[in-house]
Amino acid sequence: MELEPQHRAEPVDDGRVPEESPCFKVEELTLRIPEGLSEPVRATGVRALSPDDSATSAMIKR
């Protein structure tokens, strides 16, 4: 009797920063806007590129 080989699921890149132990503090974050973006998107700024507006707002306030 042969068993089917076990397959591991491929990791999903959900855009989150992986949890580290011990945690580390991010002192500065630099976002480089690609040159090829349209002018309306560039004018909107970082909020247009972030999937989470609350996280962006907190980052901008600091």
C-alpha positions as CSV (number, residue, x, y, z in Angstrom):
1,M,0.0,0.0,0.0
2,E,1.4,3.4,-1.0
3,L,0.4,6.6,0.7
4,E,0.2,9.9,-1.2
5,P,3.1,12.2,-0.5
6,Q,2.4,15.0,1.9
7,H,2.3,18.5,0.3
8,R,2.8,21.6,2.3
9,A,0.7,24.7,1.5
10,E,2.6,27.5,-0.2
11,P,3.1,30.5,2.1
12,V,0.8,33.4,1.4
13,D,2.3,36.9,1.0
14,D,-0.3,39.0,2.6
15,G,1.9,42.1,2.9
16,R,2.2,41.9,6.6
17,V,5.5,42.3,8.4
18,P,6.3,39.0,10.0
19,E,6.2,38.8,13.8
20,E,9.7,38.8,15.3
21,S,10.7,37.8,18.8
22,P,11.9,40.0,20.4
23,C,9.9,42.8,18.7
24,F,11.8,45.7,17.2
25,K,10.7,49.3,16.9
26,V,10.7,51.0,13.4
27,E,12.2,54.4,13.9
28,E,11.9,55.6,10.3
29,L,10.1,54.3,7.2
30,T,10.9,55.6,3.7
31,L,8.4,55.1,0.9
32,R,9.7,55.5,-2.6
33,I,7.0,56.3,-5.2
34,P,7.6,54.6,-8.5
35,E,8.2,57.0,-11.4
36,G,5.6,55.3,-13.7
37,L,2.6,56.2,-11.5
38,S,0.0,58.5,-13.0
39,E,-0.2,62.1,-11.7
40,P,-3.5,61.7,-9.9
41,V,-2.1,58.7,-8.0
42,R,1.1,60.5,-7.2
43,A,-0.9,63.6,-6.0
44,T,-3.0,61.3,-3.6
45,G,0.2,60.2,-1.9
46,V,0.8,57.4,0.5
47,R,-2.9,56.9,1.2
48,A,-3.5,55.6,-2.3
49,L,-0.8,52.9,-1.9
50,S,-1.8,51.6,1.6
51,P,-4.4,48.8,2.0
52,D,-5.1,50.0,5.6
53,D,-6.0,53.7,6.0
54,S,-5.9,53.5,9.8
55,A,-2.3,52.3,9.8
56,T,-1.4,55.0,7.3
57,S,-3.0,57.7,9.4
58,A,-1.1,56.6,12.5
59,M,2.1,56.6,10.5
60,I,1.6,60.1,9.0
61,K,0.7,61.6,12.5
62,R,4.1,60.5,14.0
